[in-house]
Amino acid sequence: MPHPVWPLFDLRVTTPRLELRFVDDQLALELAELAAKGVHDPAFMPFLMPWTDVESPQQQRNTMQFYWRCRAEWSPAAWHLTLAVIVDGEVVGTTGATAHDFASLGVFETGSWLGLEHQGRRIGTEMRLATLQLMFAGFDGRVATTGAFDDNGPSLGVTTKLGYAPNGGTDRLRRGELARTLHFEMPRAHWEANLRRDDIELHGVEACRPLFGLT
C-alpha cells in the first residue's frame, strides 16, 4: 500500500541490473548485518568517519541508529537520502545523497558503499548512475558533487569514468593521520549530454517532491 504520510518508503529506482529502494527498518537491518561482514580491507579506511572500526554488535546498532536518525532529522532544508542497493533480491550495499537548501541551490553530494563480497562486479558504476538519474531527472538537481580520499582507487575510478570535474581538495585526519580528500562536481548539462539513460526508471518520485521542498 502507498505511504501518504512518509512517501519515501515508496521511492524506488530500477535499472536492468539493480534496484534502489529507500531504507526502511528491514533494509536497515540487512545493511547493518552486511556492513558487519566487511566493507573494506581493515588496513585501509575509505571513510572520513571510521564507523566500520566499531566491533559487532555495536556496529550494527550504530548503523541502525544512523538510518533512524536520517529519517528523524529530515527537513526540506537539510536531508540525507538513504537507498539500499538490491541485486537479484539481495541487499549488496547502499547509496544516497545529502544536501542543504537543495530547493534553492540544487546541489547534492552522493556517497555509497558495497559489501566486500559484492565488490569488483561493476555494481558501483551502475548504482551511481541510478542515483544521479534520480536526483537530476526526479528531483531537478543542478550540480552533483562527490569526494574520496586520494588513495581510494575504486571510488575515484567511478568518478573519473563518469566525467566529474576535479574541484580541489581538503586535508583531513584519518585514523589520526593526515590524508587528502579530493572533491569533484558534475553539472546537470554533463549528465544530460553523456549519462542520462532511458532504461533507468523512477518510481514514487512525485509524492516525495514536497519533502525536498519542491513543488
ROSE-4610 file (N, C-alpha, C; in Angstrom, 1 decimal, always signed):
// ROSE-4610
residu = [M/M/M/P/P/P/H/H/H/P/P/P/V/V/V/W/W/W/P/P/P/L/L/L/F/F/F/D/D/D/L/L/L/R/R/R/V/V/V/T/T/T/T/T/T/P/P/P/R/R/R/L/L/L/E/E/E/L/L/L/R/R/R/F/F/F/V/V/V/D/D/D/D/D/D/Q/Q/Q/L/L/L/A/A/A/L/L/L/E/E/E/L/L/L/A/A/A/E/E/E/L/L/L/A/A/A/A/A/A/K/K/K/G/G/G/V/V/V/H/H/H/D/D/D/P/P/P/A/A/A/F/F/F/M/M/M/P/P/P/F/F/F/L/L/L/M/M/M/P/P/P/W/W/W/T/T/T/D/D/D/V/V/V/E/E/E/S/S/S/P/P/P/Q/Q/Q/Q/Q/Q/Q/Q/Q/R/R/R/N/N/N/T/T/T/M/M/M/Q/Q/Q/F/F/F/Y/Y/Y/W/W/W/R/R/R/C/C/C/R/R/R/A/A/A/E/E/E/W/W/W/S/S/S/P/P/P/A/A/A/A/A/A/W/W/W/H/H/H/L/L/L/T/T/T/L/L/L/A/A/A/V/V/V/I/I/I/V/V/V/D/D/D/G/G/G/E/E/E/V/V/V/V/V/V/G/G/G/T/T/T/T/T/T/G/G/G/A/A/A/T/T/T/A/A/A/H/H/H/D/D/D/F/F/F/A/A/A/S/S/S/L/L/L/G/G/G/V/V/V/F/F/F/E/E/E/T/T/T/G/G/G/S/S/S/W/W/W/L/L/L/G/G/G/L/L/L/E/E/E/H/H/H/Q/Q/Q/G/G/G/R/R/R/R/R/R/I/I/I/G/G/G/T/T/T/E/E/E/M/M/M/R/R/R/L/L/L/A/A/A/T/T/T/L/L/L/Q/Q/Q/L/L/L/M/M/M/F/F/F/A/A/A/G/G/G/F/F/F/D/D/D/G/G/G/R/R/R/V/V/V/A/A/A/T/T/T/T/T/T/G/G/G/A/A/A/F/F/F/D/D/D/D/D/D/N/N/N/G/G/G/P/P/P/S/S/S/L/L/L/G/G/G/V/V/V/T/T/T/T/T/T/K/K/K/L/L/L/G/G/G/Y/Y/Y/A/A/A/P/P/P/N/N/N/G/G/G/G/G/G/T/T/T/D/D/D/R/R/R/L/L/L/R/R/R/R/R/R/G/G/G/E/E/E/L/L/L/A/A/A/R/R/R/T/T/T/L/L/L/H/H/H/F/F/F/E/E/E/M/M/M/P/P/P/R/R/R/A/A/A/H/H/H/W/W/W/E/E/E/A/A/A/N/N/N/L/L/L/R/R/R/R/R/R/D/D/D/D/D/D/I/I/I/E/E/E/L/L/L/H/H/H/G/G/G/V/V/V/E/E/E/A/A/A/C/C/C/R/R/R/P/P/P/L/L/L/F/F/F/G/G/G/L/L/L/T/T/T]
num = [1/1/1/2/2/2/3/3/3/4/4/4/5/5/5/6/6/6/7/7/7/8/8/8/9/9/9/10/10/10/11/11/11/12/12/12/13/13/13/14/14/14/15/15/15/16/16/16/17/17/17/18/18/18/19/19/19/20/20/20/21/21/21/22/22/22/23/23/23/24/24/24/25/25/25/26/26/26/27/27/27/28/28/28/29/29/29/30/30/30/31/31/31/32/32/32/33/33/33/34/34/34/35/35/35/36/36/36/37/37/37/38/38/38/39/39/39/40/40/40/41/41/41/42/42/42/43/43/43/44/44/44/45/45/45/46/46/46/47/47/47/48/48/48/49/49/49/50/50/50/51/51/51/52/52/52/53/53/53/54/54/54/55/55/55/56/56/56/57/57/57/58/58/58/59/59/59/60/60/60/61/61/61/62/62/62/63/63/63/64/64/64/65/65/65/66/66/66/67/67/67/68/68/68/69/69/69/70/70/70/71/71/71/72/72/72/73/73/73/74/74/74/75/75/75/76/76/76/77/77/77/78/78/78/79/79/79/80/80/80/81/81/81/82/82/82/83/83/83/84/84/84/85/85/85/86/86/86/87/87/87/88/88/88/89/89/89/90/90/90/91/91/91/92/92/92/93/93/93/94/94/94/95/95/95/96/96/96/97/97/97/98/98/98/99/99/99/100/100/100/101/101/101/102/102/102/103/103/103/104/104/104/105/105/105/106/106/106/107/107/107/108/108/108/109/109/109/110/110/110/111/111/111/112/112/112/113/113/113/114/114/114/115/115/115/116/116/116/117/117/117/118/118/118/119/119/119/120/120/120/121/121/121/122/122/122/123/123/123/124/124/124/125/125/125/126/126/126/127/127/127/128/128/128/129/129/129/130/130/130/131/131/131/132/132/132/133/133/133/134/134/134/135/135/135/136/136/136/137/137/137/138/138/138/139/139/139/140/140/140/141/141/141/142/142/142/143/143/143/144/144/144/145/145/145/146/146/146/147/147/147/148/148/148/149/149/149/150/150/150/151/151/151/152/152/152/153/153/153/154/154/154/155/155/155/156/156/156/157/157/157/158/158/158/159/159/159/160/160/160/161/161/161/162/162/162/163/163/163/164/164/164/165/165/165/166/166/166/167/167/167/168/168/168/169/169/169/170/170/170/171/171/171/172/172/172/173/173/173/174/174/174/175/175/175/176/176/176/177/177/177/178/178/178/179/179/179/180/180/180/181/181/181/182/182/182/183/183/183/184/184/184/185/185/185/186/186/186/187/187/187/188/188/188/189/189/189/190/190/190/191/191/191/192/192/192/193/193/193/194/194/194/195/195/195/196/196/196/197/197/197/198/198/198/199/199/199/200/200/200/201/201/201/202/202/202/203/203/203/204/204/204/205/205/205/206/206/206/207/207/207/208/208/208/209/209/209/210/210/210/211/211/211/212/212/212/213/213/213/214/214/214/215/215/215]
x = [+0.8/+0.0/+0.9/+0.4/+1.2/+1.3/+2.4/+2.6/+2.4/+1.2/+1.0/+1.7/+1.9/+2.5/+4.0/+4.6/+6.1/+6.3/+6.1/+6.1/+7.5/+8.5/+9.9/+9.9/+9.0/+9.0/+8.6/+8.0/+7.6/+8.6/+9.7/+10.6/+11.5/+11.6/+12.4/+13.0/+14.2/+14.8/+15.2/+14.8/+15.2/+16.0/+17.0/+17.8/+17.8/+18.3/+18.4/+19.2/+20.1/+21.0/+20.6/+19.9/+19.7/+18.5/+18.2/+17.1/+17.6/+17.3/+17.5/+16.1/+16.2/+14.9/+15.2/+14.3/+14.5/+14.7/+15.6/+15.9/+14.8/+14.0/+13.1/+13.8/+13.1/+13.7/+14.3/+13.6/+14.1/+15.3/+15.3/+16.5/+17.7/+17.4/+18.4/+19.1/+18.3/+18.8/+19.7/+19.3/+20.1/+21.4/+21.3/+22.5/+23.5/+22.9/+23.8/+24.5/+23.8/+24.5/+25.5/+25.2/+26.1/+27.4/+27.2/+28.4/+29.3/+28.7/+29.4/+30.3/+29.9/+30.7/+32.0/+32.0/+33.1/+32.7/+33.3/+33.1/+34.4/+35.5/+36.8/+37.9/+39.1/+40.2/+40.4/+40.5/+40.7/+41.9/+42.9/+44.1/+43.9/+42.8/+42.5/+41.2/+41.1/+39.9/+39.4/+38.3/+37.8/+36.9/+36.5/+35.5/+36.1/+35.6/+36.1/+35.8/+34.6/+34.2/+34.4/+35.3/+35.6/+34.6/+33.4/+32.3/+32.5/+33.2/+33.5/+34.5/+35.2/+36.1/+35.5/+34.2/+33.5/+33.2/+33.3/+33.1/+31.6/+31.3/+29.9/+29.6/+28.3/+27.2/+27.0/+27.9/+27.7/+27.7/+28.5/+28.5/+27.1/+26.4/+25.1/+24.1/+24.2/+23.3/+23.6/+24.8/+25.1/+24.6/+24.7/+24.2/+22.7/+22.0/+20.5/+20.2/+20.9/+20.6/+20.8/+21.9/+22.1/+20.9/+20.4/+19.2/+18.0/+17.8/+16.7/+16.9/+18.2/+18.5/+18.2/+18.6/+18.4/+16.9/+16.0/+14.6/+14.1/+14.5/+14.0/+14.4/+15.6/+16.1/+15.8/+15.1/+14.8/+14.0/+14.4/+13.6/+13.9/+13.1/+13.4/+14.7/+15.1/+16.3/+17.6/+17.5/+18.6/+18.2/+18.7/+18.3/+19.4/+19.3/+20.2/+19.3/+19.3/+18.5/+19.3/+18.8/+19.5/+18.7/+19.4/+18.8/+19.6/+18.9/+19.5/+19.7/+20.8/+21.1/+20.8/+19.9/+19.4/+19.7/+20.4/+20.7/+20.2/+19.3/+18.7/+18.1/+17.4/+16.7/+17.6/+18.9/+19.8/+20.3/+20.4/+20.9/+22.5/+23.1/+24.5/+25.3/+24.5/+25.2/+24.2/+24.7/+23.8/+24.4/+23.5/+23.9/+23.0/+23.3/+22.4/+22.9/+22.2/+22.6/+22.3/+23.1/+22.8/+22.8/+22.1/+22.0/+21.5/+21.9/+21.4/+20.8/+19.6/+18.9/+18.9/+18.5/+18.5/+17.5/+16.3/+15.3/+15.8/+16.6/+17.2/+18.5/+19.3/+20.7/+20.8/+20.0/+20.1/+21.4/+22.1/+23.4/+23.3/+23.8/+23.7/+25.0/+25.3/+26.5/+26.1/+26.8/+26.5/+27.5/+27.1/+28.1/+27.5/+28.4/+27.9/+28.9/+28.5/+29.4/+28.8/+29.7/+29.2/+29.9/+29.1/+29.7/+30.9/+31.9/+33.1/+32.9/+31.9/+31.7/+31.0/+30.6/+29.9/+30.7/+31.9/+32.8/+33.5/+33.9/+34.5/+33.6/+32.3/+31.3/+30.7/+31.3/+30.8/+29.4/+29.1/+27.8/+28.0/+29.2/+29.4/+29.0/+29.4/+29.1/+27.6/+26.9/+25.5/+24.7/+25.1/+24.3/+24.5/+25.7/+26.0/+25.1/+25.1/+24.2/+22.8/+22.3/+20.9/+20.6/+21.6/+21.4/+21.4/+22.3/+22.3/+21.0/+20.5/+19.2/+18.1/+18.1/+17.0/+17.1/+18.3/+18.5/+18.4/+18.9/+18.7/+17.4/+16.9/+15.6/+14.4/+14.6/+13.4/+13.3/+14.4/+14.3/+15.0/+15.2/+15.6/+17.0/+17.9/+19.2/+19.9/+20.8/+21.6/+23.1/+23.6/+25.0/+25.2/+25.9/+26.2/+27.7/+27.9/+29.3/+29.6/+30.9/+31.3/+32.8/+33.3/+34.6/+35.1/+36.5/+37.1/+38.5/+39.0/+40.5/+41.3/+42.5/+43.2/+43.8/+43.7/+44.1/+43.0/+41.8/+40.6/+40.4/+41.1/+41.1/+39.7/+38.9/+37.7/+36.7/+36.6/+35.7/+36.1/+37.4/+37.9/+37.8/+37.8/+37.7/+36.3/+35.3/+33.9/+33.7/+34.2/+34.1/+34.7/+35.9/+36.6/+35.9/+35.5/+34.9/+33.6/+32.9/+31.6/+31.8/+33.0/+33.3/+33.1/+33.2/+33.2/+34.4/+34.3/+35.4/+36.0/+37.4/+38.0/+37.7/+37.6/+37.2/+37.9/+39.2/+40.1/+40.2/+40.7/+40.8/+41.0/+40.9/+40.9/+41.8/+42.7/+43.4/+42.5/+42.5/+41.7/+42.6/+42.0/+42.6/+41.9/+42.6/+42.0/+42.8/+42.0/+42.6/+43.8/+43.7/+44.7/+45.9/+45.8/+46.9/+46.4/+47.3/+46.9/+46.6/+45.5/+45.0/+44.4/+44.4/+43.9/+42.6/+41.5/+40.3/+40.2/+39.9/+39.7/+38.2/+37.9/+36.5/+36.2/+35.0/+34.6/+33.2/+32.8/+31.5/+31.1/+29.8/+29.2/+28.0/+28.0/+26.8/+25.7/+24.5/+23.4/+23.6/+24.2/+24.4/+25.3/+26.3/+27.1/+26.3/+25.6/+24.7/+23.7/+23.1/+22.1/+22.7/+23.9/+24.6/+25.2/+25.7/+26.5/+26.0/+25.2/+24.9/+23.4/+22.5/+21.1/+20.7/+19.9/+19.5/+18.0/+17.6/+16.2/+15.8/+16.7/+16.4/+16.5/+16.6/+16.5/+15.2/+14.4/+13.0/+12.9/+12.2/+11.9/+10.5/+10.3/+9.0/+8.8/+7.6/+7.2/+7.8/+8.3/+9.0/+8.1/+7.0/+6.1/+5.6/+5.3/+4.7/+5.8/+7.1/+8.2/+8.7/+8.4/+8.9/+8.7/+7.5/+7.4/+8.4/+8.8/+9.8/+11.1/+11.4/+12.6/+12.4/+11.2/+10.9/+10.6/+10.2/+9.9/+8.4/+8.0/+6.6/+6.4]
y = [-1.2/+0.0/+1.3/+2.3/+3.6/+4.1/+4.9/+5.5/+7.1/+7.6/+9.0/+9.9/+9.4/+10.2/+10.3/+9.2/+9.1/+8.5/+9.2/+8.6/+8.1/+8.5/+8.0/+6.5/+5.9/+4.4/+3.8/+4.5/+4.0/+4.4/+5.1/+5.6/+4.4/+4.2/+3.2/+3.7/+3.1/+3.3/+2.0/+1.7/+0.3/+0.5/-0.3/-0.4/-1.9/-2.2/-3.6/-4.5/-3.9/-4.6/-4.6/-3.6/-3.4/-2.5/-2.5/-1.6/-0.9/+0.4/+1.2/+1.4/+1.2/+1.4/+2.1/+3.0/+3.8/+2.9/+3.2/+2.3/+2.4/+1.3/+1.1/+0.3/-0.1/-0.8/-2.2/-2.9/-4.2/-4.1/-3.1/-2.9/-2.4/-1.5/-1.1/-2.2/-3.2/-4.3/-5.2/-5.4/-6.1/-5.4/-4.1/-3.3/-3.4/-3.3/-3.4/-4.7/-5.8/-7.1/-7.2/-6.7/-6.7/-5.9/-4.8/-3.9/-4.7/-5.4/-6.1/-7.2/-7.7/-8.7/-8.1/-6.8/-6.2/-5.3/-4.1/-3.1/-2.8/-3.0/-2.7/-3.5/-3.5/-4.1/-3.4/-4.1/-3.4/-2.5/-2.7/-1.9/-0.6/-0.4/+0.8/+1.4/+2.7/+3.4/+4.3/+4.0/+4.9/+6.0/+5.9/+6.9/+7.9/+9.2/+10.2/+9.9/+9.4/+8.9/+7.4/+6.9/+5.5/+4.6/+4.6/+3.9/+2.4/+1.9/+0.5/-0.1/+0.8/+0.3/-0.2/+0.0/-0.4/-1.9/-2.6/-4.0/-4.4/-5.6/-6.1/-6.6/-6.4/-5.9/-4.4/-3.6/-2.2/-1.6/-2.1/-1.5/-1.6/-2.8/-2.9/-2.0/-1.8/-0.9/+0.6/+0.9/+2.3/+2.5/+1.5/+1.6/+1.7/+1.0/+1.1/+2.5/+3.0/+4.4/+5.4/+5.2/+6.2/+6.3/+5.2/+5.2/+5.9/+5.5/+6.2/+7.7/+8.1/+9.5/+10.2/+9.6/+10.3/+10.6/+9.7/+9.9/+11.0/+10.8/+11.7/+13.2/+13.4/+14.7/+15.3/+14.6/+15.1/+16.4/+17.3/+18.5/+19.0/+19.8/+20.3/+21.1/+21.7/+22.5/+21.7/+20.5/+19.6/+18.2/+17.3/+15.9/+15.0/+13.8/+12.7/+11.5/+11.4/+10.3/+9.1/+8.0/+6.7/+5.7/+4.9/+4.0/+2.7/+1.6/+0.3/-0.1/-0.8/-1.3/-2.8/-3.3/-4.6/-5.2/-6.4/-7.1/-8.5/-8.9/-10.3/-10.6/-9.6/-9.8/-9.7/-9.4/-9.4/-8.0/-7.6/-6.3/-6.4/-5.5/-5.6/-4.3/-3.3/-2.1/-0.9/+0.3/+1.4/+2.6/+3.5/+4.7/+5.8/+7.0/+8.1/+9.5/+10.5/+11.9/+12.7/+13.7/+14.7/+16.1/+17.0/+18.4/+19.3/+20.6/+21.7/+22.7/+23.2/+24.2/+23.8/+22.5/+21.9/+22.6/+22.9/+23.5/+24.8/+25.5/+26.8/+26.6/+25.8/+25.6/+24.5/+23.4/+22.3/+21.5/+21.7/+21.0/+19.8/+18.7/+17.5/+16.7/+16.0/+15.2/+13.7/+12.9/+11.4/+10.7/+9.6/+8.7/+7.3/+6.3/+4.9/+3.9/+2.7/+1.6/+0.3/-0.7/-2.0/-3.0/-4.1/-5.2/-5.8/-6.2/-6.7/-7.8/-8.7/-9.8/-9.4/-8.2/-7.7/-6.7/-6.5/-5.5/-6.2/-5.3/-5.8/-6.4/-6.1/-6.6/-5.4/-4.3/-3.1/-2.6/-3.0/-2.5/-1.0/-0.6/+0.8/+1.8/+1.5/+2.5/+2.5/+1.4/+1.3/+2.0/+1.8/+2.4/+4.0/+4.4/+5.8/+6.5/+5.8/+6.3/+6.4/+5.3/+5.3/+6.5/+6.7/+7.8/+9.2/+9.4/+10.6/+10.8/+9.7/+9.8/+10.3/+9.7/+10.1/+11.5/+12.0/+13.4/+14.4/+14.1/+15.1/+15.0/+13.9/+13.7/+13.8/+13.2/+13.1/+14.3/+14.9/+16.0/+17.3/+17.4/+18.7/+19.2/+18.2/+18.7/+19.5/+20.4/+21.2/+20.9/+20.5/+20.1/+18.9/+17.9/+16.7/+16.9/+16.6/+16.6/+15.3/+15.0/+13.8/+14.0/+13.1/+13.2/+11.8/+11.7/+10.5/+10.7/+10.0/+10.1/+9.8/+10.4/+10.3/+8.9/+8.0/+6.6/+5.6/+6.1/+5.3/+5.0/+4.1/+3.8/+3.5/+2.5/+2.2/+3.4/+4.2/+5.3/+6.3/+6.6/+7.6/+7.1/+5.8/+5.2/+5.4/+5.2/+5.5/+7.0/+7.8/+9.3/+9.7/+9.3/+9.7/+9.1/+7.9/+7.3/+8.0/+8.6/+9.3/+10.7/+11.2/+12.5/+13.7/+13.4/+14.5/+15.4/+16.7/+17.7/+17.8/+17.8/+18.0/+19.4/+19.4/+20.7/+20.9/+20.7/+20.9/+19.8/+20.0/+19.0/+19.6/+18.7/+19.2/+18.2/+18.7/+17.8/+17.5/+16.2/+15.6/+14.8/+14.5/+13.5/+12.2/+11.1/+9.8/+8.8/+8.3/+7.5/+8.2/+9.5/+10.3/+10.7/+10.4/+10.7/+11.6/+12.4/+13.3/+12.6/+12.9/+12.3/+13.4/+13.2/+14.2/+13.7/+14.5/+14.3/+15.1/+14.4/+15.1/+15.3/+16.5/+16.9/+17.0/+16.6/+16.6/+17.2/+17.7/+18.1/+17.8/+17.7/+17.4/+18.3/+19.2/+20.0/+19.1/+19.6/+18.9/+18.7/+19.7/+19.6/+18.4/+18.1/+17.0/+15.7/+15.6/+14.4/+14.2/+15.3/+15.3/+14.8/+15.3/+15.0/+13.6/+13.1/+11.9/+10.7/+10.9/+9.9/+9.5/+10.4/+10.1/+8.9/+8.0/+6.8/+6.6/+5.9/+5.6/+4.3/+3.5/+2.2/+2.3/+3.5/+3.7/+4.3/+3.6/+4.0/+4.5/+5.6/+6.2/+5.9/+5.5/+5.2/+5.9/+6.5/+7.2/+8.6/+9.2/+10.4/+11.6/+11.7/+12.8/+13.1/+12.0/+12.2/+12.6/+12.4/+12.7/+14.2/+14.8/+16.1/+17.2/+17.2/+18.2/+18.0/+16.8/+16.5/+17.2/+17.4/+18.1/+19.6/+20.1/+21.5/+21.8/+20.8/+21.1/+21.0/+21.8/+21.8/+21.3]
z = [+0.0/+0.0/+0.0/-0.6/-0.6/+0.8/+1.0/+2.3/+2.2/+2.3/+2.1/+3.1/+4.3/+5.4/+5.2/+4.8/+4.5/+3.2/+2.1/+0.7/+0.3/+1.1/+0.7/+0.8/+1.6/+1.7/+0.4/-0.5/-1.8/-2.9/-2.6/-3.6/-4.0/-5.4/-5.9/-7.2/-7.6/-8.9/-9.4/-10.6/-11.2/-12.5/-12.6/-13.8/-14.2/-15.4/-15.8/-14.9/-14.1/-13.2/-11.8/-11.3/-9.8/-9.5/-8.3/-7.8/-6.6/-6.5/-5.3/-4.6/-3.3/-2.5/-1.2/-0.9/+0.4/+1.6/+2.5/+3.6/+4.6/+4.8/+5.9/+7.0/+8.0/+9.1/+8.7/+7.9/+7.4/+6.6/+5.7/+4.9/+5.7/+6.7/+7.6/+8.3/+8.8/+9.5/+8.6/+7.3/+6.4/+6.0/+5.9/+5.7/+6.9/+8.1/+9.3/+9.3/+9.0/+9.0/+7.9/+6.7/+5.6/+6.0/+6.5/+6.9/+7.9/+8.8/+9.9/+9.3/+8.1/+7.4/+6.8/+6.6/+5.9/+4.8/+4.7/+3.7/+3.0/+3.7/+3.1/+3.9/+3.3/+4.0/+5.3/+6.4/+7.7/+7.8/+6.9/+6.9/+6.2/+5.5/+4.8/+5.3/+5.4/+5.8/+4.7/+4.0/+3.0/+3.5/+4.7/+5.3/+6.2/+6.1/+7.0/+8.4/+8.6/+10.0/+10.0/+10.8/+10.8/+11.4/+10.9/+11.6/+11.5/+10.6/+10.4/+11.4/+12.2/+13.2/+14.4/+14.5/+15.8/+15.7/+16.9/+17.0/+16.9/+16.5/+16.5/+17.9/+18.4/+17.7/+17.7/+18.3/+18.4/+17.1/+16.1/+14.8/+14.2/+14.3/+13.7/+14.4/+15.7/+16.4/+15.9/+15.8/+15.3/+13.9/+13.0/+11.7/+11.7/+12.5/+12.6/+13.1/+14.1/+14.6/+13.5/+12.7/+11.6/+10.7/+10.3/+9.4/+10.0/+11.3/+12.0/+12.1/+12.4/+12.5/+11.2/+10.1/+8.8/+8.6/+9.0/+8.9/+9.9/+11.1/+12.2/+12.0/+11.4/+11.2/+9.9/+9.0/+7.7/+7.7/+6.8/+6.6/+5.2/+4.5/+3.2/+3.2/+4.3/+4.3/+4.5/+5.0/+5.2/+5.3/+4.4/+4.4/+3.9/+4.3/+3.9/+3.4/+2.1/+1.4/+1.4/+2.0/+2.0/+1.2/+0.4/-0.5/-0.5/-0.3/-0.3/-1.8/-2.1/-3.4/-3.4/-4.3/-4.3/-5.7/-5.7/-6.9/-6.8/-7.7/-7.7/-6.3/-5.7/-4.5/-3.2/-3.4/-2.3/-2.0/-0.8/-0.5/-0.5/-1.4/-1.6/-1.1/-0.8/-0.4/-0.3/-0.2/-0.1/-0.9/-1.3/-2.0/-1.5/-1.8/-1.4/-1.7/-1.2/-1.4/-0.2/+0.0/+1.1/+0.5/+1.1/+0.7/+1.7/+1.6/+2.4/+1.4/+1.7/+0.9/-0.6/-0.7/-2.1/-3.0/-2.5/-3.3/-4.0/-3.3/-3.8/-4.6/-4.1/-4.7/-5.7/-5.5/-6.5/-6.4/-5.4/-5.2/-4.3/-4.6/-3.8/-3.8/-2.8/-2.7/-2.6/-3.4/-3.3/-2.5/-2.0/-1.3/-1.3/-1.1/-1.2/-0.6/-0.4/-0.1/-0.5/-0.8/-1.1/-0.2/+0.2/+0.9/+0.2/+0.9/+0.3/-0.7/-0.4/-1.3/-2.6/-2.7/-3.9/-4.7/-4.3/-5.0/-6.2/-7.1/-8.3/-9.4/-9.2/-10.2/-11.0/-10.9/-11.6/-11.2/-10.0/-9.4/-9.0/-8.6/-8.1/-9.2/-10.4/-11.5/-11.7/-11.8/-12.1/-11.0/-9.7/-8.7/-8.6/-9.0/-9.1/-10.2/-11.3/-12.4/-12.0/-11.3/-10.9/-9.9/-9.0/-8.0/-8.8/-9.7/-10.5/-11.3/-11.8/-12.6/-11.7/-10.5/-9.5/-9.1/-8.8/-8.3/-9.4/-10.6/-11.7/-12.4/-12.8/-13.5/-12.6/-11.4/-10.5/-9.6/-9.1/-8.2/-8.6/-10.0/-10.6/-10.0/-9.7/-9.3/-10.3/-9.8/-10.7/-10.8/-9.7/-9.6/-8.7/-9.1/-8.3/-7.8/-6.5/-6.0/-5.4/-5.3/-4.6/-4.1/-3.3/-2.9/-2.4/-2.3/-1.8/-1.5/-0.6/-0.3/-1.5/-1.6/-2.9/-3.1/-2.1/-2.3/-2.4/-2.6/-2.7/-4.2/-4.8/-6.2/-6.8/-6.2/-6.7/-6.8/-5.8/-5.8/-6.8/-6.8/-7.8/-9.2/-9.4/-10.7/-11.3/-10.5/-10.9/-11.2/-10.3/-10.5/-11.8/-12.1/-13.3/-14.5/-14.5/-15.6/-16.0/-15.1/-15.4/-15.7/-15.6/-16.2/-15.2/-13.9/-13.0/-13.2/-12.9/-13.0/-11.6/-11.5/-10.2/-9.7/-8.4/-7.7/-6.4/-6.5/-5.3/-4.3/-3.2/-2.2/-0.8/+0.2/+1.6/+2.4/+3.3/+4.2/+5.4/+5.7/+6.8/+7.7/+8.9/+9.7/+9.5/+9.2/+9.0/+10.0/+10.9/+12.0/+12.6/+12.8/+13.4/+12.6/+11.3/+10.4/+9.2/+8.7/+7.6/+6.4/+5.7/+4.5/+3.6/+2.3/+1.4/+0.8/+0.9/+0.2/-1.0/-2.2/-3.4/-3.7/-4.2/-4.4/-6.0/-6.3/-7.7/-7.9/-9.0/-9.3/-10.7/-10.9/-12.2/-12.4/-13.4/-13.7/-14.4/-14.3/-15.0/-16.5/-17.1/-18.6/-19.0/-18.2/-18.5/-18.4/-17.3/-17.1/-18.3/-18.6/-19.7/-21.0/-21.3/-22.6/-22.7/-21.5/-21.5/-20.7/-19.7/-18.8/-18.7/-19.1/-19.0/-19.7/-19.1/-19.7/-19.8/-20.8/-21.0/-20.2/-19.8/-19.2/-17.6/-17.1/-15.6/-15.3/-14.5/-14.2/-12.8/-12.6/-11.3/-10.8/-9.6/-9.1/-7.7/-7.6/-6.4/-6.2/-7.2/-7.1/-6.8/-7.5/-7.4/-6.0/-5.3/-3.9/-3.0/-3.3/-2.4/-2.6/-3.7/-4.0/-2.9/-2.3/-1.2/+0.0/+0.2/+1.3/+0.9/-0.3/-0.8/-1.0/-0.6/-0.8/-2.2/-3.0/-4.4/-4.7/-5.7/-6.0/-7.4]
